[in-house]
Amino acid sequence: MNAIITIDPATGEELGRYPGLDAPALDASLQRAADAQRTWREVPVEQRVEPLRRLATLLRDEAQTHAELISREMGKPVTEALAEVRKCAVTCDYYADRAAEFLAQQPVETEASASFVAYEPLGVVLAVMPWNFPYWQVIRFAAPTLAAGNGGLLKHASNVTGSAIALESLFQRAGFPEGLFQTLVLTDHGMVDEIIADPRVAAVTLTGSEAAGASVATAAGRALKKTVLELGGSDPFVVLADADVEKVAPLAVRARFVNTGQSCLCAKRFPVEAGVIEDFERRVGDLVEALRIGDPLDPATQIGPLAKPSFVDDIDRQVRESVALGARVVTGGHRLDGPGNYYAPTVLADVTPDMPVFREETFGPVMAIVRAESADEAIELADDTRYGLAASVWTADMERGLRLGRGIRSGALFVNSVVVSDPRLPFGGVKLSGYGRELSREGMLEFTNIRAVWAMESVA
């Protein structure tokens, strides 16, 4: 039987082998999920959230163990991995506290004796999830989806299969019904289309690349099934001339280099007004040079390895081609010798829209600084992208930042704050960053049947 092999990105050593499901085993998994969901949907929401509370407790109690697993499988610095696990616990508590409110029937005044909007579960939802936040991506899908009465099937990225198995165990130990949430270890990617087409699956959500999103959307379209897609991003971090550069520079570094720059939500392009660009460039260059690179299991490490060797090749190509077109290396700009998938934290200046580091999504530790002669030009540069996940604007005048920020088409706008995903706010993109929303009430309702109900006491 074919198996998935996971590799430590810091050393290149094998971590584990996981046999893939064959067709009969997959069929049995789908049936268990469908059977479990039919019973689960009838459980009152107040009872459905109790396993979520237990899941939050398990995540907090075992945070170090899960964080180390994340770090070993995909290279995230362990302090960031700890924060990821703890954020998962917060999100479980958030939906446990609010699911009943979010799913409550909404009365509507009409001529009927009773009329209201009800929010009912769709069924079993397939989640195709990425490797860069291997716990958070799953929990932010599963917590609201299961609380709403659905079931969940997880097809995780192959390089974090150990994390996927650990997550299934967490859901079981928290007390969710057997089969309601399952990890599917698939070595044949063609099985994903088969799962989407299966009548026991009601909907699908994916976080990943444009190509993966297009493939899943095509399969779901053939089956006329609901999809939510969270795809790539090339988020702008706009620094206006009135911004306090001394305070903004360390936040810019944090926004770019979290998770070694491997996040769709990372700031990637930095349009900076000419009046402050030299100061900004100098400060971020010094801060990036001081970032500590090393073993992701070392709590002092700030920059770990990229998740796969091919990702080093991709980021190196983007930097080299951009430099050939005129970009200037402030710091970094090269691979790091030795074992593991390491690339030097990099700052490029004099970046223009024709360069790969501006035009493409850069999924690694590279900051692209772009000169803008005015605030209006900075906004135009920020919006000059096929992506539209999030944007941030930095200025001494919040109202001006809000006004200018509306000129950037994105799913989220932050003013004077680093972009983050927060369970209290909807998360998702526009343009080629996808559609649909996760998190908040809006995210929970994505996988419900929003049902109109009209009832009369008697026949007129």
C-alpha positions in Angstrom: 0.0 0.0 0.0 1.2 3.5 -0.8 2.3 5.6 2.2 2.9 9.3 3.0 6.4 10.0 4.3 6.9 13.2 6.4 10.3 14.9 6.5 11.8 17.2 9.1 12.5 20.5 7.1 15.2 21.5 9.5 17.3 18.3 9.1 15.9 16.4 6.1 15.4 13.3 8.3 12.3 11.1 8.0 9.7 11.7 10.7 7.0 9.1 9.9 5.2 6.9 7.4 1.4 6.8 7.1 -0.4 4.3 4.9 -3.1 5.8 2.6 -6.7 4.8 2.5 -7.8 2.4 -0.2 -11.2 2.7 -1.8 -13.1 0.4 0.6 -11.6 2.1 3.6 -12.6 5.5 2.2 -16.1 4.4 1.6 -16.4 3.1 5.2 -15.1 6.5 6.5 -17.7 8.4 4.4 -20.4 6.2 5.7 -19.3 6.6 9.4 -19.3 10.3 8.9 -22.8 10.4 7.3 -24.2 8.1 10.1 -22.7 10.2 12.8 -23.8 13.5 11.4 -27.5 12.3 11.0 -27.6 11.7 14.8 -25.4 14.8 15.7 -27.7 17.3 13.9 -30.5 16.4 16.2 -28.5 17.1 19.4 -29.4 20.5 20.8 -26.7 23.1 20.2 -26.2 23.6 24.0 -25.0 20.0 24.1 -23.1 20.1 20.9 -20.7 22.8 22.3 -19.7 20.8 25.4 -17.1 18.7 23.5 -15.7 22.0 22.1 -15.1 23.2 25.7 -13.3 19.9 26.5 -11.3 20.3 23.2 -10.1 23.8 24.4 -9.0 22.3 27.7 -7.0 19.5 25.9 -5.3 22.0 23.6 -4.2 24.2 26.6 -3.1 21.2 28.7 -1.1 19.6 25.8 0.0 22.8 24.1 3.8 22.1 24.3 3.4 18.6 22.8 1.3 19.8 19.9 3.6 22.8 19.3 6.6 20.6 19.0 4.8 18.3 16.5 4.0 21.4 14.4 7.6 22.6 14.5 9.1 19.2 13.6 6.7 18.7 10.7 6.7 22.1 9.0 9.5 24.1 10.7 7.6 26.8 12.5 9.5 28.3 15.4 8.1 26.7 18.5 7.1 29.9 20.3 4.9 30.7 17.3 3.6 27.1 17.2 2.6 27.4 20.9 0.7 30.6 20.1 -1.1 28.8 17.3 -2.2 26.0 19.6 -3.4 28.4 22.2 -5.3 30.4 19.6 -7.1 27.2 18.7 -8.2 26.8 22.3 -9.5 30.4 22.4 -11.5 29.8 19.2 -13.1 26.6 20.6 -14.2 28.6 23.7 -15.5 31.4 21.5 -17.8 29.2 19.5 -18.8 27.2 22.6 -19.9 30.5 24.2 -21.7 31.9 21.1 -23.0 29.0 19.0 -26.5 29.1 20.5 -26.7 32.9 19.8 -25.4 32.6 16.3 -27.7 29.8 15.3 -30.8 31.1 17.0 -33.9 31.5 14.8 -34.4 35.0 13.6 -38.1 36.1 13.7 -39.3 38.1 10.8 -42.6 40.1 10.9 -44.9 39.1 8.1 -48.6 38.3 7.6 -48.0 34.7 8.8 -48.8 33.4 12.2 -45.2 32.6 12.6 -42.3 33.4 10.3 -38.6 33.2 10.9 -35.2 32.3 9.5 -33.7 29.0 10.7 -30.0 27.9 10.4 -29.8 24.2 9.9 -26.7 22.0 9.2 -25.9 21.1 5.7 -24.3 17.7 6.4 -20.8 16.4 6.1 -18.2 19.0 5.0 -14.9 18.1 3.4 -12.0 20.4 4.5 -8.8 20.5 2.3 -6.3 22.2 4.5 -2.7 23.5 4.1 0.5 22.9 6.0 1.5 26.4 7.2 -0.9 26.6 10.2 -1.6 22.9 10.6 -3.8 23.2 13.7 -5.3 26.7 13.4 -6.6 26.1 9.8 -8.4 23.0 10.9 -9.8 24.3 14.2 -11.1 27.5 12.6 -13.0 25.3 10.2 -14.1 22.5 12.5 -15.2 24.4 15.6 -18.0 26.4 14.0 -18.9 23.7 11.5 -19.3 20.9 14.1 -21.1 23.2 16.5 -23.6 24.0 13.7 -24.5 20.3 13.5 -22.3 19.3 10.6 -19.7 16.5 10.3 -16.1 17.1 9.1 -13.7 15.2 6.9 -10.1 16.5 6.9 -7.8 16.0 3.9 -4.7 17.7 5.3 -1.4 18.6 3.5 0.7 15.5 3.3 3.8 17.0 5.1 1.7 17.5 8.2 0.0 14.1 8.4 1.2 13.6 11.9 -0.6 16.8 13.0 -3.7 15.6 11.1 -3.7 12.3 13.0 -3.2 14.1 16.3 -6.1 16.4 15.6 -8.5 13.5 15.0 -7.4 12.0 18.3 -8.1 15.3 20.1 -11.6 15.5 18.7 -12.3 11.9 19.8 -10.9 12.4 23.3 -12.9 15.6 23.6 -16.1 13.5 23.3 -17.3 14.2 19.7 -19.2 11.2 18.4 -17.1 8.5 16.7 -16.8 9.2 13.0 -18.1 12.8 13.1 -14.6 14.3 12.5 -12.1 12.1 10.6 -8.7 12.6 9.0 -8.4 11.0 5.6 -4.9 10.0 4.7 -4.9 10.0 0.9 -2.0 9.1 -1.3 -4.2 9.3 -4.5 -5.2 12.9 -4.9 -7.8 11.8 -7.5 -9.8 10.6 -4.5 -10.6 14.2 -3.5 -12.8 14.6 -6.6 -14.5 11.4 -5.8 -15.2 12.5 -2.2 -16.7 15.9 -3.4 -18.9 14.0 -5.9 -20.1 11.6 -3.2 -23.7 12.2 -2.1 -22.8 11.7 1.5 -20.7 14.9 1.3 -22.6 18.2 1.3 -20.0 20.9 0.9 -16.2 21.6 0.7 -13.8 24.2 2.0 -10.3 24.7 0.9 -7.4 26.8 2.0 -4.5 26.7 -0.4 -3.2 27.8 -3.8 -5.1 29.2 -6.7 -4.6 26.0 -8.7 -5.9 23.8 -5.8 -8.9 26.2 -5.3 -9.8 26.1 -9.0 -9.6 22.3 -9.0 -11.8 21.9 -6.0 -14.3 24.6 -7.2 -14.5 22.7 -10.6 -15.3 19.4 -8.9 -17.8 21.1 -6.5 -19.4 22.9 -9.4 -20.0 19.7 -11.3 -21.8 18.4 -8.2 -23.5 21.7 -7.4 -22.1 21.8 -3.9 -21.3 24.8 -1.7 -17.6 25.9 -1.5 -15.6 28.3 0.6 -12.1 29.1 -0.8 -9.3 30.9 1.0 -6.5 31.2 -1.4 -3.3 33.2 -1.8 -2.5 36.7 -0.8 0.0 39.5 -1.6 -1.0 41.8 1.2 0.2 45.4 1.1 1.6 47.2 4.2 1.2 50.9 3.3 3.4 53.4 5.2 2.3 57.0 4.7 4.6 60.0 5.2 3.0 61.0 8.6 3.5 57.5 10.1 5.9 57.1 13.1 8.5 55.0 11.3 10.4 54.2 14.5 7.3 52.4 15.9 6.1 51.0 12.6 9.3 49.3 11.5 9.3 46.5 14.1 5.7 45.9 13.3 6.5 45.7 9.6 9.1 43.0 10.4 6.6 41.1 12.5 4.0 41.3 9.8 6.3 40.0 7.1 8.4 37.4 8.9 5.8 35.5 11.1 6.0 31.8 10.3 9.2 32.5 8.3 7.0 34.5 5.9 4.9 31.4 5.0 1.4 32.8 5.5 -1.2 34.0 3.0 -1.9 36.8 5.6 1.7 38.0 5.9 2.4 41.5 4.6 4.4 41.0 1.4 4.5 44.3 -0.4 5.5 47.5 1.4 4.5 50.7 -0.5 6.2 53.5 1.4 5.9 57.3 0.8 9.1 58.9 -0.4 9.4 61.2 2.6 10.0 58.3 5.0 11.3 55.5 2.8 15.0 55.9 3.6 14.3 55.8 7.3 12.0 52.9 7.0 14.5 50.9 4.8 17.3 51.5 7.2 15.3 50.5 10.3 13.8 47.3 8.9 17.1 46.3 7.4 18.8 46.5 10.8 15.9 44.6 12.4 15.9 41.8 9.8 19.6 41.4 10.0 19.2 40.8 13.8 16.6 38.0 13.4 17.8 34.8 14.9 17.8 31.8 12.4 18.0 28.3 13.7 16.4 25.1 15.1 12.6 25.6 15.2 12.5 23.7 18.5 14.8 26.3 20.1 12.6 28.9 21.8 15.1 31.7 20.8 14.6 31.0 17.1 12.7 33.6 15.1 13.3 32.2 11.6 13.0 28.5 10.9 13.3 26.5 7.7 10.9 26.7 4.8 8.5 23.7 4.8 9.9 22.0 1.6 13.1 22.3 -0.5 11.1 23.4 -3.5 9.9 26.4 -1.5 13.5 27.5 -1.2 13.9 27.2 -5.0 10.8 29.3 -5.5 11.7 32.1 -3.3 15.3 32.2 -4.6 14.1 32.4 -8.1 11.8 35.3 -7.3 14.6 37.2 -5.6 17.2 36.6 -8.3 14.8 37.6 -11.1 13.8 40.7 -9.3 17.4 41.7 -8.6 18.1 41.2 -12.3 15.3 43.7 -13.0 16.7 46.3 -10.7 15.8 45.4 -7.1 18.4 46.2 -4.5 19.3 43.8 -1.8 19.3 45.6 1.6 20.0 42.4 3.5 19.9 38.6 2.8 19.0 37.5 -0.7 20.5 34.1 -0.7 20.2 30.5 0.5 21.9 29.4 3.7 24.4 26.6 3.7 24.0 23.4 5.7 21.2 21.0 6.2 17.6 22.0 6.1 15.5 24.3 3.9 16.8 27.7 5.1 16.8 31.0 3.3 18.2 34.2 4.6 15.7 36.8 5.8 15.7 39.3 3.0 14.8 42.9 2.4 14.6 44.2 -1.2 14.3 47.9 -2.0 13.7 49.7 -5.3 11.0 47.1 -6.1 8.7 47.9 -9.1 5.5 46.3 -10.2 7.1 44.4 -13.1 9.2 42.3 -10.6 8.2 38.8 -9.4 8.4 39.9 -5.7 5.7 42.4 -6.5 3.6 40.6 -9.0 3.7 37.0 -7.5 2.9 35.8 -4.1 6.2 35.4 -2.1 5.8 32.5 0.3 9.0 32.9 2.3 11.1 35.4 4.2 11.3 38.3 1.7 10.2 41.9 2.2 9.6 44.0 -1.0 9.8 47.8 -0.4 8.2 49.9 -3.1 8.7 53.7 -3.4 5.5 55.9 -3.7 5.7 59.6 -4.5 2.3 60.3 -2.8 -0.3 58.7 -0.6 -2.6 58.2 -3.6 0.2 56.4 -5.5 0.9 54.2 -2.4 -2.8 53.1 -2.5 -2.7 52.5 -6.2 0.4 50.3 -5.8 -1.2 48.5 -2.9 -4.3 47.6 -5.0 -2.2 46.7 -8.1 -2.5 43.0 -7.5 -4.7 40.1 -8.5 -5.1 39.2 -4.8 -7.3 40.7 -2.2 -7.0 39.1 1.2 -6.1 41.9 3.5 -4.3 45.3 3.7 -2.9 47.6 6.3 -2.4 51.3 6.3 -0.1 53.2 8.7 -0.6 56.8 9.4 -0.9 59.4 12.2 -4.5 60.1 11.0 -6.8 57.1 11.5 -9.7 58.6 9.7 -7.5 59.4 6.7 -6.2 55.8 6.8 -9.7 54.4 6.7 -10.7 56.7 3.8 -7.6 55.8 1.8 -7.8 52.2 2.7 -11.2 51.9 1.0 -9.3 52.3 -2.3 -7.7 48.8 -1.7 -10.0 45.9 -2.6 -9.5 43.3 0.1 -11.4 41.1 2.5 -10.0 42.9 5.5 -8.6 46.4 6.2 -6.5 47.2 9.2 -5.3 50.7 10.1 -2.3 51.1 12.4 -2.4 47.4 13.3 -0.8 44.2 12.0 -3.3 42.1 10.1 -4.4 39.0 12.1 -7.3 36.5 11.8 -9.6 36.9 14.8 -12.5 34.6 15.7 -14.7 37.7 16.3 -14.3 39.0 12.7 -15.0 37.3 9.4 -12.0 36.2 7.4 -11.7 35.7 3.7 -10.8 37.4 0.4 -11.9 38.9 -2.9 -10.4 38.7 -6.4 -8.1 35.6 -6.6 -7.8 35.3 -2.9 -11.1 33.4 -2.9 -14.6 33.7 -1.7 -16.8 32.9 1.3 -15.9 33.6 4.9 -14.5 31.8 7.9 -14.7 32.8 11.6 -17.3 35.0 13.4 -21.0 34.4 12.9 -20.6 34.9 9.2 -18.2 32.0 9.0 -20.4 29.7 11.1 -23.4 30.3 8.8 -21.5 29.4 5.6 -22.2 25.8 6.2 -25.8 26.1 7.2 -29.1 25.9 5.3 -30.5 29.4 5.8 -34.1 28.3 5.8 -37.1 30.6 5.5 -40.1 29.3 7.5 -43.7 30.6 7.1 -46.6 29.1 9.1 -50.3 29.8 9.5 -52.5 28.7 12.3 -55.1 27.4 9.9 -56.0 27.4 6.2 -57.5 30.7 5.2 
